[in-house]
Amino acid sequence: MFQKLVSHNDDMRRLVEKGYAVAFDSNYLIIRDIPYLDNQLQLQFGSIVTKLEFVDQERVIQKDHQIFFAGSIPHNLDKTPISNLGGGPTQLTLSEASADVVVQRQFSNKPRINGQLQGFRDFFEKIESYVAIISGPAMELHNVNPYTFRVNEAASESVFKVHDTLTSSAEITDLSAKFKDDVIAVIGLGGTGSYVLDFLVKTPVREIRAFDLDPFHVHNAFRSPGRLDPTEFGKSKAEVYHARYENFRTGISVQPKFIDPSCSDDLDGVTFAFVCVDKGSSRAGIFELLLSKGIPFIDVGMGLKRKDGPLNGMLRTTYYSVENGQKVYEKGLASLNDNPDDLYKTNIQIGELNALNACLAIIRFKQLRGFYFEELPYYHILFKLGDLKIVRDSDINED
């Protein structure tokens, strides 16, 4: 990424050519070796960190006037804190590749041009302005400068083939890192499973393994995300969904395969699974396999009925932990038998309910990883369509 950004952005090239210690990490620009004075006029070195706004895969633009700073409060020659650096203490977690850069505060300073406050035109202007303010006293007293020509091309490895600017803009890099070791299995790519896959593709888990033996037919197009290509009809769901997502991220495999108790090797190394099948007998075999391998999983289900006109029913999301999976299994919350009268299986395609069911499952998974806040632990929820209420079970020992 380093060479690509430097070669396609003139302001980045100018920073490197002037001698700044430029690095890129987690969609941030990092400038190390920034000299400054502490409150005893001792020479210290910090780092400037600022967000990158990507136009495409190669070009970035400067959009704000703020920076993060890894270091203590910079001081003037008279030992007073440097003024005109609004902001204050803050924290920002970067990737392991920048473990030496510990952000402690945020600064905000707009330059004045002809007496008027103005924004920065590019990153070169922005860095030059902040260095003059932060480093000026240290450069004068200790005869130093930030032009070390030190280049750090190491950057955090990302599973995404496009820049995840959403994470850096929201300053949640530390939360996203909670998924970095996860290997997720998605078993079943019907309506709900296809949305689960779509959400997971955009989550920085290390690997996704999806399984479905069925072909992609017209009814699947009405309850799955993504742009439809008419040539997809008749192909396996595995081929269709792999083609949709292979240009978005690495670490994804979609196999045309039916998962049953004989498929233990396919789930070796899996840290979490989503079961998204609508056939009870298939679910029973999958549960047996996951429980025997000690893999925690979420099972989703939907029950719809038509009485006196409108459809009504419920969505279900059930979590089977390593510790309590067998107890949840024994509660019989998920159907393990086939129901030939299931209205949903016959001819009703409802994409919004599939997507909602997938959302509930993904939210629960992210709560378990500490990405979302969880007020009270729970293992089972029902979403009632008629009154839009959620019923939640928290006590695993409750009969």
N, C-alpha and C positions, 0 to 999 in steps of 0.2 A: 504493500500500500504506500510505503514511503516514496519510492521512486515515481509511482504513478501520480501522486498528489503534487509532488515537487515539479514534475515535468509538465503538468497541465494547469498549474495555477501560478501565475506570475508573482503574486505576493508571497507564496511559500518559497519559491525559488530565491527571491530577494532576501528572505530571512536566512536561508541556508548560506547564500553567498556572502552575507555580511558576517557570518560566523556564529549565529545563534545556535544553541544546542537543541535542535528541533527533533521532536518525536511525535508520533501519532499513536493513540491508544483509545479503544472504546469510543471512537468517534469524537475524541477530544484532541486538540492541539496542545502539546506540552513543550514548554521552553524551560529547560533546566539551567543551572549555573547562573542564576540571577543574584548578584551581590546586593546586600543591604546592611544597614547598621541596626544593632539591637539597642536597648536602652542604656548600655554602657559604652556605646560607640565601637563595640567589637564587630569585626567583619563576620557576616553570616551569608550563607547561600541558600536560596529558595528556588521555587519553580512556579512559573505562571501556567495556568491551565485554562483553556477556553473552549467553548463548544464549537463544533463544526456543523455547518448546515450544508448538506449535500444537495447539489442540483441534479447530479447524476452520479455514476460510478467514479467519475474522474474529477469533477469540478466542485469546489466549495465556495460559499459566500459568507461574508461577515454580516451578522444581523443585529448584534446588540453591543452595548458598551461596557459590559461587565466581564470580570475575570475571577477565577479562583486562584488562591495563592497558598502554596505549601511553604509555610514558614511562620515566624512570629511577626509581631507588628513592626514595620520598618520605622526608623527614627531619623530625625534631622541631626545636623551637626551640633545643635544645642541640646540634644537628648530629648527633645519633644517628639511625640508621634507625628509622622507626616500627615498633614491635613489633606482635605479634598479626596480622601479615599473612603467614600461611604460604603456601607455594607455591614460587615461584622463577622463574628465567628460562625463557621459552618463546617460541615463535613461532606465529603464527596468520595465515594469509593471507586477507584479505578480497578483495572484488572491486575492479575498477578504480575504481568509483564512490567508494571509500573509501581511495584510495591514500595520503592524508595520515595515515591511522591505522595506525601501524606498531606492532603489539603486541610487547612485549619481555618481559613477565612475566605470571605468574598469581598472584592472591591468593586466600586462603581464610580466611574469618573468620565464625564463627557468633556471633550475638548472644546475650547472656545475659538471660533473663527470670526474675526471682525466683531468681537464682543458678543457673538451669539453662540449658544450651546449647539453643538453639531455632533452627529454620529461619526463613526469611523468608516472610511471608504472601503478599507480592506484590512486583512490581518497584519500586514506589514505596518501600516499606520497605527493600528491598535497596540501592537507589541512595542513599537518605538515610543509611543506616548507613555505607556505604563512603566517601561524601563527607565525613562527619563525621571519619572516621579519617584519610583521605588529605589532605583540604584544610584541616582545622582549624588547623594551625600557620600555613599560608600566609594564611588568612583573618584570623588574629589579627595577624600581623606586617605584612602588606602591605595590609590593609583591602580585600581583594578577595572575590569570591564567584563561584560557577559559574553564576549565574542571568543568562545573556546573552540569553535569549529567541531564540537563533539556531536557526532551523529549517532542516534540510537534507532536503528531500523527495526528492532524487535517490536512486535505489536501483539496484542492479544489475538489468539486464534478464535475465529468465529465460525459457527456452522452455517451462517447465512452467506449467500452469494451476493446479496445487496447489503448496503450499510444500514445497521439498526439504529437510525437516528432517533427513533421514538424513545428508546431506552435512555440514551444520553440526554435528550432534551428534557425528559421527565426526571432526570437525576436518580434513576433506580437501577443503576448498573449492579450494585451490590445485591439487590433482590433478584435480578435476573440470573445472577451467578449461582443461585441456589439450585438451578436445574442442570448445571453443567455436567454432572456425572450420571444423569438419568438415561436409562435405556427403556423406552416405552413400547409396549405392544398394543396395537389396536386390532381387536379380533372382531371382524364384521364391518363391512363398509356399505351398509345400507343407508337409510336416511340419517339416523343419528350418528352412526359411525363415520360417515363421510364428513360431517361437520366436526366431530371430535378430531379427525385427522387434520382438517383445515386449521383448526385452532392450534394443534400441536406443532404443525409445520412452522408456525410463527412464534413458537416458544423455543428458547435456546437449549432444549434438551440435546444430549450428545447424539442419541440415535433413536430412530423411530422404525419399528417393524410392524407393518400392517398386513393383514391376511383376509382374503375373501376369494372364494372359488367361483362365484357367480359371474355371469356376463353383465355388461352395462346395457340396459334397455331404456325405452322411452320413459317409463315411469320413474326410473332413477334420476333422470334429468330434472324432474319436478321437485325432488327433495334432496338435492345435493348442491354444494356451493360451486362457484366457478363458471367460466364461460363454456357454453356448449359448442362442441364441434360435431356436426352430424356424422362425421366419419367414425365417431367413437361408438356408435350403436353396434352392438354385436361383439365388440371387443371385451376382453375380461376387465372387470373393475380394476384389477391390479395394474393392467397396462394403462388404462385411462388415468387413474390417479397418480401413477408414477410420472407419466408424461406431464401432468398439470403442475407438479411440484418439484421436479428435478432441477429446474433452473432457479429455484428459490433458496435451496439449502442443500448441504451435504448430509450424509448420515441417514438417508431414508431409503428403505426397501419396501416394496409392496409385492407380495407374492400371491399368485393364484392358488390358494391352498385352503383346505378345510382343517381347522384345528380340532383335534380330539386327544384323548389320553395318550396316544401313540406319538405325539409331536413334542416330546420333552426337549429334544435337542434344539428345536426352533426357538425355544424360550430361555435357553441358557444365557445368563447374564442380564436378563430383563429385571429391572428394578420396580416396575409398576405396569399394570395392564388395565385396559378398558375393554369390557365385554359388551358388544353392541349387536347382539343377535336376537331375532324374534322367534326362534324356534326353541321350545323348552328342552327338548331332548338334546339339542346341540349345546345349549347352555349347561346342562348337567355334566356332560363330558369335559367341557372347558373348565368348569368349577373344580372338578376332580383333579385336573392337571395342575391348575394354579395353586390350589390348596396343598397338594402334595409337594410342590416345589417351593412353597413358602413365599410366593409372590403376592404382594398386596394388590388389590384390584378394585375397580368400581364397575358395577353392573348397572345398565340403564334399561328402562322398560317403559312401555306406553300402553294404556288401556283406554279405548274409546268405544262409546256406545251411542246409538241413535234412538232416542225415544221422543215422540211427539215433535219431530222436526229437527232442531239443532243437535249437533254433536256435543257430547259431554264426556268427561273422563279425567284421567290423572296421568301425570308423568312421575316416574320413579327413578331415584338415584340412590344406590346402596353401596356402601363401602365395606369391603372385607379386608381387615388389617391382618398382618402376620400374627399378632397376638390373639385376636378375637374372631378371625375369619370363620373358624369352625362353628363358633357360637352363633354368628350371624346366619351362617348356612342352615343351621338347625332350626332357625326361626321360620324358614320357608317364605321369605319375603319375595323371592323371585320364582316365577313358575318354571318348573323343571319338566313339565309335560307339554305336549303339543295340544293346541286348542283349535280344532278345525273351524270353529264358529267365530274366530277373531275377525271382527269387521275391518280392522286396520290392515290385516294381511291381504285382504281380497282386492280392494280397488281404491282405497282412499290414500291420497298422497298429500301430506300436510307438512311442507317444509319448515314453516315457522315453529311448529311444535318439535320437530326433529332438532332444529337449531337450539331451541330453548333447553331441551333435554341435554344436548351436548354442552351448552353453557353451564348448566348446573353441575355436570360431571367435572368439567375442566376447573370451575371455581373451587370445587371441593378438593381436587388434586392440588391446586395451587395454595389452598389453605394448609394442607398437610405439609407442604414444603416451606411454609412460612412466608410466602409471597403476599398472600392476602391475610388480613386480620381474622381471627376466629374467636368469637366471644365465648362460646361453649362448644366442646367437641360433640360431634354427632356422627352417626353411622348410616342413617336412613332418612330420606326426606320424600314426601309426596307433594307434588304441586297439583292442586285441584283447579281444573279449568273453569268450572262454573263460577266460583267466587274468587279466583286468583289467590287462594290461600296456600301457604306452605305448612305442612305438618311435619315435625321433626322428632326423631327418636334419638335420645342421647345416652340413656342408661342401657348398656348391653346386657345387664343381668335382669332387666325387667321382663316379666312374662307377658 
